[in-house]
């Protein structure tokens, strides 16, 4: 009396295939779960028993052993409970042998037998599909999201009793919801547009460059000059996500429980954590199930850090590796989990610790230098664009729709140029292939060498100037990088503090 059902659990933001094996044998009544379940998995015994009895299904008064294979991998969450209940019913003879051999099952159980949704349904179903599963039973609340995975026949489960009848062929399967349309974050209370910003032409240009090439940008200046106002309007000019990018972003937010609808998310995420955020909140981790942090929730979008020097130094230094590698690796004794972290970082900072305007500032040069040292040189070197924003009462600039059109055209040029490579934007191009994708004419090369020598740029800084120059050419719809582009890129990379 043995039955096995395939299922999956979350491991970071990816699905991990699990085989639920249930053995019913003679002996004193008992229920044992093995295979490294967490606390929720161990508590499943009571939920499975109550759900079966509430659904008028037999619970065997024998010795029950549940094995979650592979046994060496820790299983988190309660998403295996529906698979356990069906395997237990099959092992006890309530379902025909082999009826679940070609099916995978996901779902948490309520005490009344209702099937509750699970986190990360998109990642779980995607993992099962890649493993060759063609039919998946999921909670009704996850059915629309599960349909986003092509090549899988989705079945919806509302309650254990109804599902039992459907599997036996005694009742029709519930209708699936209509395929979900794209979803986006709800609009804020205040409509945002770059046309609201008066003057600050140089800072607005820096914002367009950052959006077009995925370049990290740091804005400094006195309070009230418009740094935060500009940063908050960055999402209005970001290019929409491609289908593959939308699938990645939706998978991350589904696993984190922050997805706002069943459809693919088409708008790039924009995250703005408070400066009191811990390293775990920003980078990811935690006890129990390792969760993605803000850098992963901003994947394929933007991460806004206001008042950058006010963040704990340890948190800022933890950003250095994700900014360079675009992934986060959280290591624990049980293993290492990798989260995606390909985001555009936009940060703002005051010019000095007092935060007053220049004519009211009483900070000494030593105080300003000490304040600037909260941002280490390696961290500052990772910003492609660094500007001091100065008060400017000019005329309103372009509207967000106009800037977004130029940004999208530049993004399309990059996608075409980088097609067939792992990279999507100019900021992603590795230093080893810069010569291939950011070729300089003789005058531009001379200017680049002069800028690197005059500014004492590191190898990383020199490469970033070259990538920004490529983006400037893309914004102007030019295939070649000129000396003016290189000089302009260096002009957008000021030495601060």
Secondary structure, DSSP 8 states (H G I E B T S, - for coil): -EEEEEEEEEETTEEEEEEEEEEEESSS-EEEEESSB-HHHHHHHHHHHHHHHHTT----SSEEEEEEESTTS-B-SSTTHHHHHHHHHHHTTSS-TTTTTTEEE--EE-TTSBEE--TTHHHHHHHHHHTT--EEEEEGGGHHHHTTSTT-EEEEESBHHHHHHHHHTSS-----------B-----SS---GGG-BS-HHHHHHHHHHHHHT--EEEE-STTSSHHHHHHTGGGGS----HHHHHHHHHHHHHHT---SSS-B-S--EE---TT--HHHHHEE-SSS-EE-HHHHTTTSEEEESSGGGS-HHHHHHHHHHHHHSEEEEEETTEEEEEE---EEEEEE-SSTT---TTT----HHHHHHHHTTS-HHHHHT-SEEEE-------B---HHHHHHHHHHHHHHHHHHTTTSS--SGGG--GGGHHHHS-B-HHHHHHHHHHHHHHT--HHHHHHHHHHHHHHHHHTT-SSB-HHHHHHHHHTB----
